[in-house]
Amino acid sequence: MWSMALSSIALFFQGKLFAEPGKAYRQIAIGAAVTAAVLIVLGLVGAPVWAAAVVAGLIGGAIQPYLFRDLKYR
């Protein structure tokens, strides 16, 4: 299991894990931007930092399957 994870990490950083690496990187960036935006908005509204981080993390994690649904692996 550990070797499979290391292999996947190595392929990701070599740009060989996804059939279209540019699309995968774009989807990762969109997810990170949405998570950051939610965190900032909740912080500006006055939510405690810990609560804003939890909610932003949940929302960011929840959109990942939607963002990655069309990605093809090699």
N, C-alpha and C positions, 0 to 999 in steps of 0.2 A: 504494500500500500504506500509506504513512504517513498519507494523508488518511483512509483507511478506519479506521485505528486511532484517529485523533483524533476522527472522527465517532462511533465506538462509545463512546469515553471520555466524550464530551460527552453522548450519549444516556443513558449509565449514570448520570451525576451529575444529569441532569435527571429521572431516573426514567422514561424512555421506552424503554429498551432491552428490558425484559422485560414480558410481558403482565401478570404479577403481581409487581410490584416487592417487595412485602412478603415473599413466599415466597423470592425470590432473596436478599434481605438476611438472612433467617433462615438460609438454607443457608450463606451466607458466614460468618455468625456461628458456626454449628455447626462448620464446618471450622476456623475460627480457634481456637475453644475446644478442640477435640480436639488440634490441633497444640500449643497452649500446655500442655494437660494432659500430653501425652507428654513435652514438654520439661521440665516441672517434675518429673515422676516420675523421668525418667532422671537429672536433676540431683540429686534426693534419694537415688537409688540409689548415686550416686558416679561416674557416667560423666563423662568430661571434657566441658566445655561445648561444644567444637567437635563432638564425636561426638554429643552429645545434640541439638544443633541440626541436624546432618545427618540423623539418624534421624527426628526430629520433622518436618522439612521433607519428607522422602520419604513418610512416612505421611500427612501433611496433603495433599500433592499427589496421592497415590494415591487418597484418598477423594473428591476433587473430582468426578471423572466420575460416581461413584455419587450424590453429593449433587445434581448438576446434571442428572441424566438426565431428569427430568420437567419442567424449566423450558421455558416457551414464550417465544419472542422475538417482537417486533412486526415 
